[in-house]
Amino acid sequence: MIAEAQHIISFCGEAVPMNQQFVQDKLVNVIKKQVNVVNLPSLRQRANSYFPLVEKYLKAYGLHPDLKYLPIVESGFLTKAESGVGAKGIWQIMPATARGYGMQVGSGIDERENFDKATRVACQLIRDNYTGLRKMAGTVNWPLAIAAYNFGIGNILNAIKAQGNNYFTMRLNAETGLYVYKIIAVKELFEYPELYNSKFGYNIFSTTAGPKKKPKQSDLKVENDEDIIGVIEKEIEKNKDKKAPVINEEQYVLAHVEGKIKNFQDGDMVTIVLDDDLQTSNYGLSFKGYSFGVQGWIIDDRVFFKLGYDHDVTLLDLDKQKGVLLTDLLAKKE
């Protein structure tokens, strides 16, 4: 097994400014709400089926793989999903946008329901938003490009001219102001469930665990405080001299499981022993031979462990896949 060091929360390869308290608070609030969205076995099944396909399209169009989480926020990967304003398909493309990219909409045909065609158009639209903002505004980043997917490139261009190019400090409409946060929250819950399962007290991806009563839609609403701009301005002033977080290159060290393991269940503890020294930016140096008890959660036949280093260190198998196969864990495979 391999520990992965020096990771921070990011979106499309760009660091999320978690050094600013209002960003932390807002993201945590959104994550709490999104737990009840991702805690649906049918959604998990659809996502796992679509992710490999979406990743291939994103790669073909030169887009970051993090964007595979966008359809979860838009539609839950339901091809026939339709919004109250007429957006449709897993990418929730509007009729006029679809026609503008050559899709047939009307007369009994709606190609927005076609996964292949809709995904191609969504990738083109995202790429066009990115290049368009760079050309017209002279500046661009992925949060802004994805905010444009939700709000329209014209509206985001106007916002940039009036407020600058930092999505996290911009005053946008309630939906767009939360849109990128929701995608980041879903990414966090899918990629780092071990950090949140222990906080919520159950496996958010288990088919049997979780809240006994599903919440109402009104309970899932995330409020975007209209007075947040005042808090933002104070935070900007307080943090004006702080440098933005830097995503460091991943580093790997060997580790192994020690002790007997029988009938592993969600929340059980195992002992991990380092076979190399582990140096982290926030937690210092842990020497070879250091052992620590960690809590694990079973998700899709793999066990994800909360190591106690937050995002700085995660556990991978020797193929660099997140978590460890349950069968390998029980067999104590290196």
N, C-alpha and C positions, 0 to 999 in steps of 0.2 A: 504494500500500500504506500501511497505517496501523499505527503502533506503539501498543499499549495499555499505559498506565502505571499503577502503583500497585495491584497486585493481590497478595493474600496468600491462603494456603490457607484455604478456608472450606467450610462445610457448611450448606446451606439458608440462605445469607445470613448465617450467624453465623461469626465468626472462630474457627479452630481454635487453641488456645493453644500455638503452636509456640515461644513464648518459654520454655516449660518443657521441659527437656532430656529428661525421661522420655517426654513426648508425642512429641517428635521421634524418639527412638530406637524407640519402639513402632511409629509409623507407617512409618518406613523399613523396619523388619523385616517389617511386613505387606505393604508395596508389593513387596518382593523376592519374597515368596511369591505374590502375586497376578499377577505378570508371567506366570507359567506357566499361569494361568487365562485371562487375556485373550489370550494368544498362541495362539488357536485360530481359524482362519478361519471355521469354521462359527458360532462364537459371535458374532464380529464381524458376520457377515451377518445373523444373527437379530436382534442388537441394533439394527443400523441400520434394519431393517424395523419393529421394534416401537417404537423411541424416539419417532417422531413421533406415533404413536397414544397412547402412554402420556402424553406431554407434554400432549396435548389433554385427557385425563381429569384430570391433575393441575391444570391451569389451571381446569377447570370446577369442581373442588372446592376451589379456593383454596390449593393446595399447591405447594411449591417444586419447580421442574424437576429439582433435584438428585436427587429421589427416583426418577427413572427408572432410576437405577443399582441400586436395591434388588433388582429381580428377577435381576440378574446374580449377586449374592451368594446369593440364595435358590435359584435354579433354572437359571441360564444361559439364561433365556427358553425353557425346555422346558415346554410346556403339560401334559404328562402326568407330569412329574417327581413322585416321591413319596418322602417321607422315612421313616426307620424308625419314627417315632412317629405316622405317619398324615397329616402335612401334605402338601398336594398342589397342583399347578398352578404357574404361573409366580410367583405370590405366596406359595406354600406356606402356604395357609390350613388351619387345623385343622378337622376335621369339626364339632365343637361350635360353633366360631366361625362357620363357614359357615351352619349351620342357624339360628344366632341372628340372622343378617342376612338370613334368608329364602331361602337357597340350598337346592336339592334335592341331598341326598347320600344315596345308597342306592337299593335296588331297581333296580339297573342304570343309574341316572342319577347323574352327578357333575358338577354345574355348575361346580365348581372348575377343570375343564379348559376351560371356556368363557372365552376371553380377555375378552370384553366384560363378562360378569357378574362374573368374578373381579376384574377391575380396578376396577369400581365398588365392590365390597365392600372391597377393599384400601384404596381412597381414603377410604371412609367410616370404616373402622377406624382408619386413621392420624389422620384428623381428630378422631375421637372420643377417641383417646388424648391428643391435644394439649389439647383442650378439657376432657377429664376430669381430667388432671393439674393444669391451671390451677385448676379448680374445687375439687378435693379436697385438693391439696397447697398451693395458693396460689402456686405457682411452676411454670414450665415452660420448656423450650427444646427445640429440635429433636433434639439428640442423645438427650435423655431420652425424648421421644415415640417415637423410632424404636427405642430400646432396649426400650421397652414393647411394640413390635410383635414383638420377638423373645422377650421374657421374660414378657410379660403385664403389664397396667397395675397389678394388685394388687401384684405383686412389686416393681415399680419404685416404687410409692407407699410401700411399706415401706422400701425402700432410701433414698428421699429423707428420710423421717422420721428414719432412723438416721444418714445420712451427709451430708445436704445435697443441693444440686441441681446439682453439677458432675459430669457423666458421666465426665469424663476423670480425676477423682480418686476415683471410687467403687470400692469393692471388690465386684465382681459375679461371677457364675459365669464360667468361662473363655470360654464361647461368647458371652455377652452383653457381656463385657468387651472383646471384639474386634470385635463386630458392626458398630458405627458406624465403627471404624477401617477395616474391610474395604470398606465403601461409599465412604468417602473415598479409599481407595487406588485403587479401580476408577475413580472420577471423575478422579483425578489422571492415571492411565494413559491414559484415553480423551481427556482434554482437554489434557494437557500431555505428550504422548509424547516431544516433542523434548528434554525435560529428562532423560528416563530412557533413551532409546535410546542416547545417547552413553555413559552410564554402564555399560550392559549390553553395549555393543559390537555390537548388531544392532537391526534394526527389529522391535519387538515385535508389530507388526500386519502384518508381511509374510507372504505365503503361502509364501514360499520360505526366508526367513531364520529365525533362532532356534535354540534348542537342538537338536542332532541327535537327542537321545534324550529322549523325554517322561518327566517325573518320575513316581514312584509317588505315590499319594495320601498315604502316610505322610510323603513328603518335603515336601508342601505344608502340613503341619500347622504352625500358628503357636502357639508356646507362650506361655501367659499366666502369667508368673512369679507364683507364689503369694506370694512375698515382696515383690511390687511395692509393697504398701501402705507399707512402710518407706521405700522410695525416694521415693514420692509425698509422704509427710509431710515428708521433708527438703527436697524441691523446693518444696513449698508455703511452708515457712518461709523458704527462700532467696529466693523470688520474691514474697513477700507484699506488697511495696511496689511491684511492677511493675504498670503498667497493662496491661489486656488489649489485644491488637492491634485496630486500627480499620481497617475496610474503607473506603478512600477512594473517592471518586467517580472513575470511569474518565476518563482524559484521552487525547486522540489527537493525534498529530503525523504529518506526511507523511514518507515515505521512498521510495527507489527502488533498483532493482538496477543495478549498474554492471559493465561488462565482458561478454565473450562467454560464452554458456552453450551447450554442445552435449551432447546425450545425458546429461542429468542422471541420476545414480544415487544410491541411498541412501548417505548419509555424505559426499557431495560438498560442497565449500565454494563459497559465492558471496559477493560483496561488496555490502553494504548501505550506502547513503549517506543521511544525514539531510537532509531538506529544511527542517526546523524545529529549533529548540532542543528538547532532550529533558531534562526535569527529573525526577529520581526521588528517592525518600526515602532509599534505601540507597546509591545510586551517584553522587549528585550531578548536575552539569550536563554534558551533552554538547552541544556547539554545532552549529548548522547547518553542513553540509559534512563533519562527522565521518564517516569510513568505517570499517567493521569487517568482517572475514571471519566468516561464520557457517556452521554445518553444518546440512544439511537432510535430511529423511526423507520419503519418499513414502508417504502413507496415503490410500487411497480417491481416487486421482487428484489429491490436493492435497499440497503440500510444506509441512511444518512445520519451522520454523527455531529452533534454539537460539541465542538472541541474546547470552547471557552475562550477563543481568540476573536470572537465576533467575525467580521469579514476577512480578517487578516490571514486566517489559515482554515483550509477545508481539507477533507479527506477524499482522496481519489484511489482507484485501483491502479494496478501497474499499466493499464491501457489508458490511463489519464481520464477515465470516466468518473463522474461524481458518484460518491458512495461506493458501497461494496455489495456484490451479489450476496444474498442471504445464504445461498448454498456454500459460497466461498468462506463466508464468515463462520458458519457452523463447522466447516472442515479446517478452519484456521489456515487457509491458503495464504501464502505470502503475497 
